[in-house]
Amino acid sequence: MASVKFVAVSRSLKGIIDYVKDREKTDERLITGVNCVAESALDEFESVKKEFHKTDGRAYYHIVQAFSPDDPLDFDTAHEIGIKFAEHFSGFQCVVVTHMNTAHIHNHIIMNSVSFEDGRKFHQSAQEMRQVKEFVNDLCREYGLSVTESKADPKRIPD
């Protein structure tokens, strides 16, 4: 089964970008900037924050998109899906990196917390998280892959 999760921030912006771009985990062709240039993403993210006077608080969002090991998927296709997923966050800069060093193929998406268009900070409600998962499920269906499992609704009793 596929999964999408927002990972708790535990590193500096530079630290997380260095981690995901580690050449022992990925290849140059599997590193892409969305609304930025991957090689200069750190400077671009910081420039946007300074321009809008939003250098405090959360610096980025780290999203991991993992695919089922049972899915017929290669690294390039996984990366293509990751780019389409990052494009869903319009107005935000993202670095998409597909890792090749584990048994399951997965993408890391590092997203600037500040929009380059209008300076708004990214916030995500539970409803927006469900919409993101549904968008990812649509992408997976488009490629013939398994979808993410929905969590049970604690307010709904199963039939």
MIFI-412191 format. One record per atom (N, C-alpha, C): atom name; x, y, z. Coordinates in pm, whole numbers, plus 50000, padded with zeros to 5 digits. Each point is the difference from the previous one (the first is absolute). Example, Ala and Ser with C-alpha at 12.3 -4.5 7.8 and 13.67 -1.06 7.14 Angstrom:
2
(r N; (51319; 49431; 50780))
(r CA; (49911; 50119; 50000))
(r C; (50090; 50120; 50000))
(r N; (49965; 50105; 49928))
(r CA; (50082; 50119; 50006))
(r C; (49923; 50109; 50073))
***
This chain:
159
(r N; (50083; 49883; 50000))
(r CA; (49917; 50117; 50000))
(r C; (50088; 50124; 50000))
(r N; (49957; 50101; 49929))
(r CA; (50071; 50126; 49992))
(r C; (49972; 50082; 50126))
(r N; (50084; 50100; 50026))
(r CA; (49975; 50088; 50114))
(r C; (50054; 50139; 49972))
(r N; (49940; 50097; 50068))
(r CA; (50045; 50138; 49996))
(r C; (50001; 50049; 50143))
(r N; (50111; 50056; 50043))
(r CA; (50001; 50055; 50136))
(r C; (50082; 50128; 50005))
(r N; (49953; 50089; 50084))
(r CA; (50073; 50122; 50030))
(r C; (50087; 49966; 50121))
(r N; (50132; 50011; 49981))
(r CA; (50095; 49961; 50102))
(r C; (50031; 50120; 50090))
(r N; (50012; 49974; 50128))
(r CA; (50033; 50107; 50095))
(r C; (50135; 50060; 49964))
(r N; (50009; 50130; 50011))
(r CA; (50124; 50072; 49969))
(r C; (50101; 49972; 50111))
(r N; (50116; 49948; 49962))
(r CA; (50102; 49969; 50100))
(r C; (50138; 50052; 49961))
(r N; (50012; 50054; 49882))
(r CA; (50129; 50051; 49951))
(r C; (49982; 50143; 49953))
(r N; (50113; 50065; 49981))
(r CA; (49996; 50133; 49939))
(r C; (49962; 49984; 49853))
(r N; (49963; 50109; 49937))
(r CA; (49967; 49995; 49857))
(r C; (50119; 49947; 49921))
(r N; (50119; 50049; 50028))
(r CA; (50120; 49951; 49932))
(r C; (50020; 49852; 50029))
(r N; (49979; 49960; 50123))
(r CA; (50020; 49861; 50040))
(r C; (49906; 49904; 49926))
(r N; (49874; 50038; 49985))
(r CA; (49905; 49911; 49934))
(r C; (50026; 49994; 49849))
(r N; (50036; 50114; 49941))
(r CA; (50031; 49998; 49856))
(r C; (50125; 49917; 49974))
(r N; (50102; 50014; 50085))
(r CA; (50120; 49918; 49986))
(r C; (49966; 49852; 50016))
(r N; (49915; 49968; 50098))
(r CA; (49962; 49860; 50024))
(r C; (49931; 49939; 49878))
(r N; (49899; 50067; 49948))
(r CA; (49925; 49939; 49890))
(r C; (50082; 49992; 49872))
(r N; (50094; 50092; 49981))
(r CA; (50081; 50001; 49878))
(r C; (50127; 49916; 50011))
(r N; (50018; 49928; 50108))
(r CA; (50118; 49916; 50023))
(r C; (50017; 49902; 49884))
(r N; (50115; 50004; 49935))
(r CA; (50026; 49918; 49881))
(r C; (50005; 49850; 50029))
(r N; (50006; 49961; 50128))
(r CA; (49994; 49857; 50032))
(r C; (49855; 49951; 49998))
(r N; (49905; 50095; 49997))
(r CA; (49859; 49965; 50004))
(r C; (49928; 50021; 49866))
(r N; (50058; 50083; 49913))
(r CA; (49930; 50038; 49878))
(r C; (50099; 50026; 49887))
(r N; (49946; 50043; 49889))
(r CA; (50079; 50030; 49881))
(r C; (49960; 50140; 49951))
(r N; (50089; 50067; 49933))
(r CA; (49977; 50139; 49953))
(r C; (49869; 50014; 49922))
(r N; (49966; 49901; 49919))
(r CA; (49879; 50009; 49918))
(r C; (49872; 49992; 50083))
(r N; (50014; 49959; 50126))
(r CA; (49884; 49984; 50089))
(r C; (49991; 50112; 50103))
(r N; (50058; 50115; 49967))
(r CA; (49994; 50119; 50085))
(r C; (49946; 50114; 49913))
(r N; (49883; 50051; 50037))
(r CA; (49934; 50102; 49917))
(r C; (49944; 50111; 50087))
(r N; (50014; 50122; 49953))
(r CA; (49936; 50113; 50065))
(r C; (49867; 50030; 49933))
(r N; (49898; 50028; 50079))
(r CA; (49870; 50044; 49950))
(r C; (49984; 50143; 50048))
(r N; (49990; 50093; 49906))
(r CA; (49995; 50144; 50028))
(r C; (50132; 50052; 50059))
(r N; (50106; 49925; 49980))
(r CA; (50134; 50041; 50041))
(r C; (50100; 49911; 49927))
(r N; (50127; 50032; 50014))
(r CA; (50107; 49917; 49944))
(r C; (50054; 49916; 50115))
(r N; (50001; 49869; 49984))
(r CA; (50039; 49911; 50110))
(r C; (50137; 50035; 50058))
(r N; (50094; 50036; 49914))
(r CA; (50137; 50029; 50047))
(r C; (50007; 50125; 50087))
(r N; (49908; 50092; 49981))
(r CA; (50004; 50125; 50078))
(r C; (49875; 50016; 50088))
(r N; (49931; 49890; 50026))
(r CA; (49873; 50007; 50074))
(r C; (50017; 50061; 50138))
(r N; (50106; 49966; 50071))
(r CA; (50021; 50055; 50134))
(r C; (50000; 50152; 49996))
(r N; (50080; 50058; 49911))
(r CA; (50007; 50146; 49987))
(r C; (49867; 50058; 49954))
(r N; (49932; 49932; 49909))
(r CA; (49871; 50048; 49950))
(r C; (49894; 49998; 50109))
(r N; (49994; 49892; 50077))
(r CA; (49904; 49992; 50111))
(r C; (50025; 50116; 50098))
(r N; (50125; 50018; 50037))
(r CA; (50034; 50104; 50098))
(r C; (49973; 50140; 49945))
(r N; (50022; 50021; 49872))
(r CA; (49973; 50129; 49937))
(r C; (49851; 50035; 50008))
(r N; (49915; 49901; 49974))
(r CA; (49855; 50022; 50007))
(r C; (49960; 50036; 50143))
(r N; (50054; 49930; 50098))
(r CA; (49968; 50027; 50140))
(r C; (50040; 50144; 50038))
(r N; (50118; 50041; 49956))
(r CA; (50047; 50136; 50031))
(r C; (49915; 50105; 49929))
(r N; (49965; 49974; 49875))
(r CA; (49920; 50095; 49924))
(r C; (49867; 50030; 50069))
(r N; (49940; 49897; 50060))
(r CA; (49869; 50017; 50065))
(r C; (50011; 50013; 50153))
(r N; (50122; 50016; 50051))
(r CA; (50024; 50018; 50144))
(r C; (49940; 49886; 50081))
(r N; (50024; 49877; 49953))
(r CA; (49948; 49880; 50069))
(r C; (50114; 49900; 50020))
(r N; (50099; 50044; 50075))
(r CA; (50117; 49915; 50024))
(r C; (49986; 49921; 50131))
(r N; (49896; 50026; 50077))
(r CA; (49979; 49929; 50127))
(r C; (49911; 49878; 49979))
(r N; (49995; 49915; 50100))
(r CA; (49909; 49886; 49997))
(r C; (50047; 49890; 49907))
(r N; (49905; 49921; 49957))
(r CA; (50030; 49885; 49914))
(r C; (50061; 50045; 49868))
(r N; (50112; 49940; 49965))
(r CA; (50072; 50040; 49879))
(r C; (49956; 49919; 49877))
(r N; (49951; 49879; 50022))
(r CA; (49967; 49913; 49888))
(r C; (49905; 49891; 50046))
(r N; (49943; 49929; 49902))
(r CA; (49923; 49880; 50025))
(r C; (50072; 49886; 49931))
(r N; (50008; 49886; 50066))
(r CA; (50064; 49881; 49946))
(r C; (49890; 49895; 49980))
(r N; (49977; 49965; 49875))
(r CA; (49897; 49903; 49966))
(r C; (50068; 49878; 49940))
(r N; (49963; 49882; 50048))
(r CA; (50052; 49876; 49944))
(r C; (49885; 49928; 49931))
(r N; (50021; 49968; 49874))
(r CA; (49904; 49927; 49919))
(r C; (50063; 49864; 49969))
(r N; (49947; 49896; 50062))
(r CA; (50056; 49866; 49982))
(r C; (49904; 49914; 49919))
(r N; (50056; 49913; 49921))
(r CA; (49922; 49912; 49913))
(r C; (50010; 49857; 50049))
(r N; (49899; 49922; 49970))
(r CA; (50000; 49859; 50039))
(r C; (50111; 49926; 49927))
(r N; (50072; 49913; 50070))
(r CA; (50103; 49921; 49932))
(r C; (49940; 49904; 49896))
(r N; (49869; 49977; 50009))
(r CA; (49932; 49911; 49905))
(r C; (49962; 50072; 49870))
(r N; (50008; 50132; 49999))
(r CA; (49964; 50076; 49880))
(r C; (50108; 49988; 49892))
(r N; (49958; 49987; 49874))
(r CA; (50097; 49996; 49889))
(r C; (50046; 50143; 49971))
(r N; (50106; 50041; 50064))
(r CA; (50041; 50140; 49996))
(r C; (50151; 50010; 49989))
(r N; (50046; 50090; 49914))
(r CA; (50144; 50028; 49992))
(r C; (50027; 50137; 50061))
(r N; (50126; 50030; 50022))
(r CA; (50038; 50125; 50067))
(r C; (49956; 50124; 49921))
(r N; (50014; 49996; 49869))
(r CA; (49965; 50117; 49919))
(r C; (49850; 50029; 50005))
(r N; (49919; 49897; 49997))
(r CA; (49855; 50020; 50008))
(r C; (49960; 50050; 50138))
(r N; (50061; 49944; 50104))
(r CA; (49973; 50047; 50136))
(r C; (50035; 50149; 50011))
(r N; (50110; 50039; 49940))
(r CA; (50043; 50140; 50004))
(r C; (49900; 50089; 49926))
(r N; (49955; 49953; 49886))
(r CA; (49900; 50074; 49922))
(r C; (49873; 50023; 50084))
(r N; (49957; 49896; 50072))
(r CA; (49882; 50012; 50086))
(r C; (50028; 50100; 50113))
(r N; (50120; 49996; 50056))
(r CA; (50038; 50094; 50106))
(r C; (49997; 50144; 49953))
(r N; (50042; 50025; 49878))
(r CA; (49997; 50136; 49944))
(r C; (49855; 50046; 49985))
(r N; (49915; 49912; 49948))
(r CA; (49857; 50036; 49986))
(r C; (49938; 50027; 50137))
(r N; (50040; 49923; 50100))
(r CA; (49950; 50020; 50135))
(r C; (50045; 50138; 50052))
(r N; (50126; 50034; 49981))
(r CA; (50052; 50130; 50046))
(r C; (49930; 50115; 49930))
(r N; (49965; 49982; 49874))
(r CA; (49931; 50106; 49926))
(r C; (49861; 50028; 50056))
(r N; (49947; 49905; 50077))
(r CA; (49870; 50019; 50066))
(r C; (50004; 50119; 50098))
(r N; (50118; 50026; 50057))
(r CA; (50016; 50109; 50097))
(r C; (50036; 50127; 49924))
(r N; (49904; 50052; 49926))
(r CA; (50030; 50114; 49913))
(r C; (50039; 50122; 50083))
(r N; (50097; 50074; 49948))
(r CA; (50050; 50118; 50069))
(r C; (50112; 49971; 50097))
(r N; (50034; 49873; 50016))
(r CA; (50107; 49963; 50094))
(r C; (50115; 49933; 49924))
(r N; (50121; 50028; 50045))
(r CA; (50118; 49937; 49943))
(r C; (50021; 49865; 50066))
(r N; (50038; 49901; 49920))
(r CA; (50025; 49865; 50052))
(r C; (50124; 49941; 49935))
(r N; (50067; 49917; 50076))
(r CA; (50107; 49917; 49946))
(r C; (49948; 49857; 50011))
(r N; (50000; 49929; 49887))
(r CA; (49953; 49862; 49994))
(r C; (50121; 49910; 49977))
(r N; (50017; 49902; 50088))
(r CA; (50112; 49907; 49988))
(r C; (49947; 49858; 50019))
(r N; (50034; 49914; 49906))
(r CA; (49962; 49859; 50010))
(r C; (50119; 49922; 50053))
(r N; (49978; 49928; 50109))
(r CA; (50107; 49919; 50059))
(r C; (49998; 49859; 49945))
(r N; (50120; 49947; 49980))
(r CA; (50019; 49870; 49938))
(r C; (50064; 49900; 50096))
(r N; (50020; 50038; 50126))
(r CA; (50083; 49921; 50091))
(r C; (49924; 49908; 50095))
(r N; (49869; 49986; 49981))
(r CA; (49923; 49912; 50088))
(r C; (49919; 49902; 49917))
(r N; (49937; 49905; 50067))
(r CA; (49921; 49898; 49930))
(r C; (49876; 50059; 49933))
(r N; (49952; 50111; 50053))
(r CA; (49882; 50063; 49940))
(r C; (50040; 50135; 49939))
(r N; (49948; 50026; 49883))
(r CA; (50028; 50127; 49932))
(r C; (49921; 50110; 50071))
(r N; (50066; 50112; 50025))
(r CA; (49930; 50111; 50064))
(r C; (50057; 50134; 49958))
(r N; (49914; 50101; 50006))
(r CA; (50038; 50138; 49969))
(r C; (50004; 50081; 50129))
(r N; (50094; 50092; 50004))
(r CA; (50003; 50101; 50105))
(r C; (49966; 50132; 49931))
(r N; (49904; 50072; 50056))
(r CA; (49965; 50132; 49949))
(r C; (50025; 50099; 50112))
(r N; (50091; 50092; 49975))
(r CA; (50029; 50105; 50096))
(r C; (49934; 50126; 49944))
(r N; (49904; 50054; 50076))
(r CA; (49921; 50113; 49953))
(r C; (50026; 50122; 50087))
(r N; (50027; 50112; 49935))
(r CA; (50016; 50126; 50073))
(r C; (49870; 50028; 50074))
(r N; (50011; 50049; 50121))
(r CA; (49881; 50030; 50080))
(r C; (49934; 50132; 49960))
(r N; (50069; 50080; 49916))
(r CA; (49950; 50132; 49959))
(r C; (49979; 50000; 49849))
(r N; (49884; 50047; 49958))
(r CA; (49968; 50008; 49857))
(r C; (50082; 50109; 49933))
(r N; (50057; 49967; 49884))
(r CA; (50076; 50100; 49925))
(r C; (49906; 50098; 49930))
(r N; (49871; 49966; 49988))
(r CA; (49905; 50085; 49930))
(r C; (49949; 50114; 50087))
(r N; (49961; 49967; 50124))
(r CA; (49936; 50102; 50083))
(r C; (50050; 50003; 50145))
(r N; (50098; 49917; 50033))
(r CA; (50057; 50003; 50133))
(r C; (49918; 49931; 50108))
(r N; (49892; 49933; 49962))
(r CA; (49921; 49933; 50103))
(r C; (50074; 49874; 50047))
(r N; (49983; 49969; 50127))
(r CA; (50059; 49879; 50057))
(r C; (49908; 49882; 49969))
(r N; (50060; 49886; 49977))
(r CA; (49924; 49879; 49974))
(r C; (49949; 49943; 50132))
(r N; (49872; 49971; 50004))
(r CA; (49938; 49933; 50115))
(r C; (49908; 49894; 49942))
(r N; (49988; 49890; 50070))
(r CA; (49917; 49894; 49946))
(r C; (49905; 49946; 50107))
(r N; (49873; 50008; 49970))
(r CA; (49897; 49945; 50089))
(r C; (49986; 49850; 49973))
(r N; (49923; 49934; 50086))
(r CA; (49973; 49857; 49980))
(r C; (49927; 49978; 49867))
(r N; (49908; 50090; 49967))
(r CA; (49927; 49988; 49874))
(r C; (50095; 50016; 49880))
(r N; (50092; 50094; 50008))
(r CA; (50097; 50019; 49891))
(r C; (50091; 49879; 49988))
(r N; (50034; 49937; 50113))
(r CA; (50083; 49880; 49996))
(r C; (49926; 49888; 49927))
(r N; (49869; 49987; 50025))
(r CA; (49922; 49898; 49929))
(r C; (49998; 50031; 49850))
(r N; (49990; 50129; 49964))
(r CA; (50001; 50038; 49859))
(r C; (50134; 49968; 49935))
(r N; (50109; 50022; 50073))
(r CA; (50134; 49966; 49948))
(r C; (50009; 49850; 49976))
(r N; (49954; 49921; 50096))
(r CA; (50006; 49854; 49983))
(r C; (49914; 49956; 49882))
(r N; (49885; 50062; 49981))
(r CA; (49915; 49964; 49886))
(r C; (50068; 50038; 49868))
(r N; (50069; 50114; 49998))
(r CA; (50074; 50040; 49880))
(r C; (50109; 49896; 49970))
(r N; (50072; 49958; 50103))
(r CA; (50105; 49899; 49981))
(r C; (49938; 49868; 49954))
(r N; (49886; 49964; 50057))
(r CA; (49932; 49878; 49956))
(r C; (49962; 50008; 49852))
(r N; (49951; 50116; 49957))
(r CA; (49967; 50018; 49859))
(r C; (50124; 49982; 49912))
(r N; (50112; 50057; 50044))
(r CA; (50125; 49982; 49925))
(r C; (50038; 49852; 49993))
(r N; (49991; 49931; 50113))
(r CA; (50036; 49858; 50002))
(r C; (49908; 49919; 49908))
(r N; (49871; 50030; 50003))
(r CA; (49907; 49929; 49911))
(r C; (50035; 50026; 49853))
(r N; (50036; 50125; 49971))
(r CA; (50037; 50036; 49863))
(r C; (50116; 49914; 49950))
(r N; (50090; 49963; 50091))
(r CA; (50117; 49920; 49964))
(r C; (49980; 49851; 50028))
(r N; (49880; 49961; 50041))
(r CA; (49972; 49859; 50026))
(r C; (50065; 49948; 50127))
(r N; (50018; 50086; 50099))
(r CA; (50066; 49962; 50125))
(r C; (49900; 49990; 50114))
(r N; (50042; 49938; 50109))
(r CA; (49914; 49991; 50118))
(r C; (49983; 50139; 50061))
(r N; (49895; 50016; 50077))
(r CA; (49968; 50130; 50059))
(r C; (50027; 49998; 50150))
(r N; (49997; 50120; 50060))
(r CA; (50022; 50011; 50143))
(r C; (49878; 49949; 50075))
(r N; (50025; 49947; 50116))
(r CA; (49890; 49952; 50083))
(r C; (49941; 50117; 50076))
(r N; (49868; 50006; 50004))
(r CA; (49934; 50106; 50076))
(r C; (49996; 49959; 50146))
(r N; (50024; 50096; 50087))
(r CA; (49988; 49974; 50143))
(r C; (49852; 49998; 50035))
(r N; (49968; 49924; 50102))
(r CA; (49861; 49991; 50045))
(r C; (49956; 50133; 50058))
(r N; (49875; 50035; 49976))
(r CA; (49942; 50121; 50056))
(r C; (49949; 49966; 50140))
(r N; (50058; 50061; 50104))
(r CA; (49960; 49964; 50135))
(r C; (49855; 50039; 50032))
(r N; (49937; 50084; 49919))
(r CA; (49863; 50043; 50024))
(r C; (49899; 49915; 49924))
(r N; (50050; 49906; 49921))
(r CA; (49909; 49916; 49921))
(r C; (50015; 49854; 50042))
(r N; (49889; 49940; 50030))
(r CA; (50000; 49859; 50039))
(r C; (49985; 49917; 49873))
(r N; (50091; 49904; 49979))
(r CA; (49990; 49918; 49876))
(r C; (49869; 49923; 49993))
(r N; (49951; 49981; 49878))
(r CA; (49876; 49925; 49979))
(r C; (50021; 49852; 50026))
***
